[in-house]
Amino acid sequence: MRGETTQRAVLLDAMGTLLTFGDPVPRLRAGLRERLGVDVGEPAARAAIRAEIAHYRAHLHEGRDAASLAALRTACADAMRPALGAAAAAVPTPALVDVLLGALRFTAYPDSVPALRALRAAGCRLVVVSNWDHSLHERLEELGLAPLLDGVVVSAELGAAKPDGAMFARGLAIAGVRAADAWHVGDDVAADVEGALAAGVRPVLVARDGHAAAPPGVPVVRSLAELPGLIGA
């Protein structure tokens, strides 16, 4: 039977759970128009963003600190050049990096801050556990989430990525709780749900679009507002 003083924790994914970002294509086009004086067009801009995302996903583990993150951002910007064609050939890489970063604007979901505050008020320790690069700390700070957290586990810094158990183990260590006294909340079945189950942590699947295929017995929420009631906080 759980004692009243047992410390509990909630581990949370970042992208798709706490954070999202809007379509970067219009901002990429606008940034390039400002730099080049020409519009590369929607198809080229969208293809460039697809190429950048593909490169980032394959190499995000390389952005482990400020220096390596800068190198990763340079590589991601250069990955866009083929899709942008001749118009981007003369754009200096630093300028292309600036345009790319200006196009990627993250926001916190409206339910993120209220849910974190409610969980903290209920005495839960909160740790973000995310497959991201070193810049996650900056994103959480600028969006007002960092003060509500007890810690952050970033895959690129740890050298492991969910569903690797090392990610969950680090989150539990920061929270100072046992796996049995923690939940992990995320939107990816393989990384978040299956990873948490393997680590002995209770998973909660976030399905904001209402479509979910969670394993039997795994609770599904459409909003983080449901979390405090779900875990009894």
Legacy VTK file of the C-alpha trace (Angstrom):
# vtk DataFile Version 3.0
C-alpha trace
ASCII
DATASET POLYDATA
POINTS 233 float
0.000 0.000 0.000
1.393 3.400 -1.029
2.381 5.621 1.885
1.352 9.250 1.926
4.974 10.409 1.741
5.987 8.303 -1.269
7.533 10.577 -3.884
5.983 10.292 -7.341
7.235 11.488 -10.691
5.971 12.147 -14.171
8.428 11.880 -17.057
7.317 13.700 -20.188
8.261 13.639 -23.838
8.775 17.044 -25.487
7.783 17.194 -29.174
4.153 16.253 -29.725
3.520 16.108 -25.984
4.557 19.461 -24.500
5.725 21.267 -27.639
4.711 21.669 -31.259
5.688 23.911 -34.151
3.812 25.445 -37.045
4.395 24.909 -40.725
7.901 26.301 -41.400
7.456 26.497 -45.167
5.884 30.006 -45.355
8.560 31.428 -43.037
11.323 29.729 -45.028
9.992 31.261 -48.230
9.732 34.677 -46.603
13.261 34.450 -45.209
14.727 33.453 -48.547
12.759 36.170 -50.300
14.258 38.706 -47.934
17.790 37.349 -48.506
17.531 36.686 -52.259
14.818 38.983 -53.516
13.131 36.006 -55.188
10.468 33.509 -54.186
11.690 29.927 -54.553
8.086 28.746 -54.574
6.072 26.564 -52.235
7.069 23.173 -53.722
10.799 23.919 -53.499
10.496 25.321 -49.977
8.495 22.296 -48.830
10.988 19.904 -50.408
13.814 21.781 -48.688
12.124 21.448 -45.295
11.573 17.724 -45.884
15.267 17.332 -46.673
16.242 19.297 -43.570
13.966 17.246 -41.311
15.272 13.979 -42.750
18.862 15.039 -42.146
18.103 16.264 -38.651
16.329 13.086 -37.617
19.237 10.996 -38.833
21.849 13.147 -37.087
20.188 14.825 -34.081
22.336 12.725 -31.750
25.340 14.744 -32.944
24.061 17.983 -31.358
25.363 17.184 -27.866
26.710 20.640 -26.947
26.888 24.186 -28.295
29.735 23.544 -30.739
28.392 20.287 -32.158
24.893 21.787 -32.345
26.223 24.621 -34.491
27.821 22.076 -36.814
24.572 20.109 -36.981
22.609 23.226 -37.874
25.082 24.012 -40.649
24.711 20.512 -42.065
20.916 20.750 -41.891
20.925 24.059 -43.748
23.215 22.684 -46.441
20.907 19.678 -46.806
18.246 22.070 -48.109
20.333 23.436 -50.979
19.583 20.763 -53.621
15.832 21.277 -53.221
16.152 25.062 -53.392
18.069 24.908 -56.661
20.199 27.575 -58.270
18.518 30.384 -56.350
20.152 29.247 -53.116
23.554 28.447 -54.560
25.044 31.838 -53.716
23.544 32.139 -50.224
26.324 31.941 -47.602
25.822 29.064 -45.206
25.519 31.299 -42.102
22.700 33.199 -43.796
20.959 29.966 -44.746
21.262 28.769 -41.152
19.669 32.008 -39.934
16.794 31.596 -42.387
16.276 27.993 -41.307
16.267 28.825 -37.601
13.836 31.659 -38.245
11.481 29.234 -39.948
11.445 26.765 -37.045
9.273 28.300 -34.344
8.229 26.101 -31.454
5.282 26.716 -29.168
3.967 25.022 -26.056
0.553 23.426 -26.317
-2.037 25.468 -24.381
-2.524 22.604 -21.923
1.179 22.147 -21.129
1.756 24.836 -18.488
-1.552 24.261 -16.639
-0.927 20.514 -16.505
2.629 20.923 -15.221
1.465 23.359 -12.571
-1.279 20.990 -11.426
1.120 18.065 -11.226
3.669 20.099 -9.276
0.979 21.320 -6.910
0.104 17.668 -6.261
3.713 16.983 -5.279
4.894 15.196 -8.424
8.449 15.649 -9.620
8.579 16.457 -13.337
11.355 15.524 -15.755
11.354 15.922 -19.540
12.845 12.863 -21.266
13.219 13.580 -24.967
14.995 12.546 -28.145
16.334 16.013 -28.994
19.551 17.955 -29.344
21.267 20.315 -26.904
18.901 23.164 -27.836
15.987 21.599 -25.946
17.070 23.446 -22.787
16.745 26.749 -24.637
13.333 25.844 -26.079
11.936 24.887 -22.678
13.296 28.091 -21.138
11.945 30.447 -23.768
8.495 28.820 -23.662
8.218 29.141 -19.891
8.330 25.422 -19.136
11.804 25.142 -17.600
10.863 26.678 -14.200
8.157 24.016 -13.815
10.569 21.109 -14.295
12.939 19.286 -11.969
15.222 18.248 -14.799
15.676 17.442 -18.480
17.149 14.352 -20.148
18.316 15.033 -23.713
19.199 12.052 -25.894
22.049 13.803 -27.726
23.689 14.705 -24.415
23.189 11.265 -22.867
24.331 9.329 -25.920
21.195 7.171 -25.938
17.687 7.661 -27.280
14.253 6.356 -26.357
13.232 3.563 -26.243
16.669 2.864 -24.727
16.229 2.234 -21.013
19.128 4.563 -20.206
16.873 7.526 -20.969
14.247 6.438 -18.465
16.857 5.460 -15.882
18.367 8.960 -16.022
14.943 10.548 -15.688
14.135 8.405 -12.657
17.500 9.239 -11.094
16.888 12.970 -11.499
13.412 12.620 -10.020
14.721 10.448 -7.194
11.984 7.842 -7.526
11.604 4.155 -8.335
10.181 3.065 -11.686
7.073 1.810 -9.900
6.382 5.345 -8.649
6.612 7.031 -12.033
4.618 7.573 -15.203
5.956 8.439 -18.626
3.800 10.545 -20.935
4.474 10.662 -24.668
2.955 10.499 -28.138
5.081 7.750 -29.730
4.108 4.117 -29.123
7.550 2.657 -29.815
9.704 5.283 -28.109
7.433 6.324 -25.265
4.986 3.517 -24.511
7.097 0.463 -25.272
10.227 2.128 -23.896
8.490 2.971 -20.636
7.007 -0.502 -20.265
10.429 -2.092 -20.749
11.831 0.237 -18.082
9.090 -0.661 -15.615
7.498 2.787 -15.836
3.750 3.195 -16.371
3.102 4.793 -19.776
0.420 7.223 -20.847
-0.066 7.727 -24.588
-0.893 11.228 -25.819
-3.139 11.111 -28.891
-4.114 14.707 -29.568
-5.794 13.820 -32.863
-7.940 11.171 -31.208
-6.316 8.313 -33.093
-4.410 5.857 -30.922
-3.201 2.291 -31.104
-1.856 1.799 -27.615
-1.199 -1.682 -26.229
-3.994 -3.100 -24.069
-4.172 -1.501 -20.652
-2.220 1.634 -21.581
-4.272 4.784 -20.885
-4.713 7.262 -23.726
-5.328 11.008 -23.320
-6.179 13.664 -25.877
-5.093 16.527 -23.632
-2.569 16.924 -20.841
-5.414 18.378 -18.803
-6.468 14.767 -18.244
-3.177 13.798 -16.567
-3.719 14.974 -12.974
-6.993 13.072 -12.718
-5.602 10.019 -14.471
-2.661 9.549 -12.124
-4.500 10.687 -9.032
-2.535 13.885 -8.568
LINES 1 234
233 0 1 2 3 4 5 6 7 8 9 10 11 12 13 14 15 16 17 18 19 20 21 22 23 24 25 26 27 28 29 30 31 32 33 34 35 36 37 38 39 40 41 42 43 44 45 46 47 48 49 50 51 52 53 54 55 56 57 58 59 60 61 62 63 64 65 66 67 68 69 70 71 72 73 74 75 76 77 78 79 80 81 82 83 84 85 86 87 88 89 90 91 92 93 94 95 96 97 98 99 100 101 102 103 104 105 106 107 108 109 110 111 112 113 114 115 116 117 118 119 120 121 122 123 124 125 126 127 128 129 130 131 132 133 134 135 136 137 138 139 140 141 142 143 144 145 146 147 148 149 150 151 152 153 154 155 156 157 158 159 160 161 162 163 164 165 166 167 168 169 170 171 172 173 174 175 176 177 178 179 180 181 182 183 184 185 186 187 188 189 190 191 192 193 194 195 196 197 198 199 200 201 202 203 204 205 206 207 208 209 210 211 212 213 214 215 216 217 218 219 220 221 222 223 224 225 226 227 228 229 230 231 232
